[in-house]
Amino acid sequence: MAVTTAPNPQANEALKERARRLGLYGLLTFWEDVVGEPWVETLIKREEDARARRSQDRRVKQANLGPFKPMPDFDWTWPNKIDREQIEELFTLEILENKINVIFVGPNGVGKTLLCKNLAYTALLAGHTVYFTTASQLLNDLGSQDGAQSLDRRLRKYTRPRLLVIDELGYLSYDSRSADLLFEVVTRRYQEKPTVISTNRAFGEWNETFPNASCVVTLIDRLIHHSEIVEIEGASYRRKEALERAEARAKARRTRRRSRHASTKESVDVVQK
């Protein structure tokens, strides 16, 4: 017969408080009868873990991160230029404490989105509110709002999170109103909450992204004030992967052709014999 041992009063109250926070009222009703059972703490721990996982999944979905490769998949040897120590320091999340913007600058396919999403995910796991968006999603969303009140409500969507990540700035061109809307987001977050941006254009080329916009110089000035600029140079890793996949498929086809040719030759030899 199993012997149950009631925890000491202090441990008992701590365990009971955990059950209260979980809302396990049925268990609490019979608390004095079951508190000494070894399965009670196991039950509470499993419920806590399950809720933590559901909460994390919900927060990842709300952050709009979507699927992404984890940092261990990042090939540090591929870019011609990358400061690994600088990037690893970003993942300590001091940028949140010090309210420092991060701007990833580099050509297509060098891993800027992977770094942005993993930085956002790291902040989310640390308990911070995060939102990830592309520049086109953000500007199209804000630009579609009718009226000042509607726009103000939508602006709060992008200014409320502790960390905002704007990916792929510079891939498309936008009108002056879009430049003004981005400027409004940056201004509302300025010196209060950090913003992470990835771009394929040097700052001197941002006039091509926002042609005829008068606020571009001030926009850049506010972004780079208290910022960490991460420059990455190299060829597209996506192109490298595509070429490797194409070569693998071609190799598989050659192998199949050789196999079919060998089978045909064997069949001919059998017939001739």
Order of alpha helices (4+ residues) and beta strands (2+ residues): alpha-alpha-alpha-alpha-alpha-alpha-beta-alpha-beta-alpha-alpha-beta-alpha-beta-alpha-alpha-beta-alpha
